[in-house]
Amino acid sequence: MSFSSPYPAVEIPELSLPQVVFGDLADDDLAKAAIIDGASGREVDYGRLRHLVAATADELAHSGLRAGDVVALHA
């Protein structure tokens, strides 16, 4: 069974996810909240998020993951 949205199609830019999330960040924006946990109120700012993304990418590359490999994430 397939479903169709009543809304127009979303345009997806020809950018990577990090480019979309961090592309236009100014130094002033690094302390702003990027993620807020609604249950606990815990916040992760853009500077910390950028660090965590880079650290995760480094670990995946160190473990042998290369461009074009497929990864499944479960959260």
Protein Blocks (a to p, Z undefined) as FASTA:
>chain_A
ZZddfbdcddddfbdfklmmmmmpcfklmmpcfbdcfknopacdfklmmmmmmmmmmmmm
mnopaehiacdddZZ
